């Protein structure tokens, strides 16, 4: 079964793929901060962010049919945003014969626009960066070694836990259990507790196995070369442009 990295990573040889991980992480963080800081009352900055994101997707050869279904992760926030125009207070406006809160409309627009762009940026980094590149990139950004280890192992073993949960669910169904029935909530709770204990015990066994093989607390970076000045200057252009759009939006507000 494919791991999380294989499901989110699209192997390629585009300039975005070849950019070192630390550069992509910094650019993604700067761009997300610029998007979040943009005034929600304006619409053109978010159009500019969207166009820039699509350009990066084209450069990285990431198809929209791959991006679109993965954007559905923000669906709960979209549902919340849709309810805001009805729940917020004054001032109000009429849209299609329905009285809606103006502040609620702006809040809903801000959540949907910023959330969609933020998820799109995260998917871009995930699609063009493999798990093998992360340890070196995070270490060069001076992230503590223990945090790097936890993140990398989490990405590696989350599929193991998901497979274990799927096997437990299949075993329950084969014994006549129906997870859709409310009276089975007790069995579901016990299953979650059992899964937690199994995951904890598996983690201890993996840690002991790593120590017995000479693990020192640092994840190997597999010899990936650090970013050059040219790579920093070229790859950061989209992030600089996003910061410029944000500043321009505040000036024009």
C-alpha positions, -999 to +999 in steps of 0.1 A: +000+000+000+012+035-008+025+056+020+014+091+028+045+105+010+036+085-021+000+096-021+009+133-017+042+134-036+042+136-074+077+127-086+090+150-113+120+169-126+105+204-128+123+234-113+099+233-084+108+197-077+145+205-079+143+233-054+157+223-020+131+216+007+142+244+030+136+270+003+101+257-004+093+256+033+104+292+039+086+304+007+054+286+017+054+300+052+060+336+040+033+333+013+007+319+038+015+347+062+010+373+034-023+357+024-036+356+060-026+392+066-044+405+034-075+425+041-106+404+035-126+434+021-105+434-011-110+408-038-082+415-063-053+404-040-068+369-037-072+367-075-035+375-078-026+348-052-048+323-071-032+331-105+003+329-090-006+295-075-019+282-108+013+293-125+034+274-100+012+243-105+019+246-143+056+249-137+056+219-114+033+200-138+007+194-111-026+187-127-058+204-114-075+170-113-049+160-086-053+192-067-091+195-067-101+164-047-075+171-021-088+206-015-119+190-001-101+187+032-113+223+039-149+214+034-159+216+071-145+252+072-165+260+041-197+248+058-190+270+088-182+300+065-216+296+047-234+299+080-217+331+091-237+355+069-269+343+086-255+343+122-236+375+123-252+408+133-254+443+119-250+459+094-270+438+070-276+437+033-301+420+010-288+394-015-312+375-038-340+385-014-323+372+017-311+395+045-275+387+052-249+402+075-223+423+057-196+414+083-206+378+080-203+379+042-168+393+044-158+368+071-171+339+050-152+352+020-121+355+040-123+320+054-130+304+020-104+324+000-076+323+025-082+287+034-083+275-002-051+293-011-034+281+021-044+244+014-032+249-022+002+261-010+005+232+014-004+207-013+021+223-037+049+217-012+038+182-005+035+173-042+070+185-050+089+175-018+095+139-008+099+127+028+135+119+021+142+157+016+125+169+047+151+160+074+179+180+057+156+209+049+143+212+084+177+208+100+191+236+078+163+258+091+176+251+126+145+231+136+154+210+168+165+175+159+138+158+181+111+178+163+125+167+129+125+131+141+090+132+153+077+148+121+095+123+098+085+092+118+049+105+120+047+108+082+063+073+079+041+055+104+007+072+100-001+046+073+007+018+097-018+031+122-044+036+095-039+001+082-043-012+118-075+007+122-088-006+089-081-042+100-098-037+133-129-023+116-130-052+092-127-077+120-156-060+138-178-060+107-170-097+100-183-105+135-217-088+128-209-053+141-225-023+124-206+009+131-236+030+119-257+019+148-257+042+179-257+013+203-222+003+190-206+035+202-192+017+232-175-008+209-161+021+189-147+037+220-130+005+231-116+001+196-101+036+197-085+028+231-071-005+218-057+013+188-040+038+210-024+011+231-012-008+201+002+023+185+021+032+217+035-004+220+045-003+184+062+030+189+083+016+218+093-015+197+103+007+168+123+030+191+142+001+207+149-013+172+163+020+161+185+023+192+198-012+186+208-002+151+228+029+163+202+056+161+215+088+178+184+110+176+192+126+143+174+116+110+198+111+081+195+137+054+206+112+026+233+137+014+209+162-002+229+193-012+220+227+005+203+255-014+226+279-033+221+317-033+207+315-069+181+290-058+171+311-028+168+343-050+149+326-078+126+304-057+116+331-033+103+354-061+067+341-057+069+347-019+082+382-024+055+389-049+029+377-024+043+400+003+042+428-022+005+421-031-003+421+006+014+454+012-003+469-019-036+457-006-031+475+027-020+507+009-050+506-015-075+497+013 
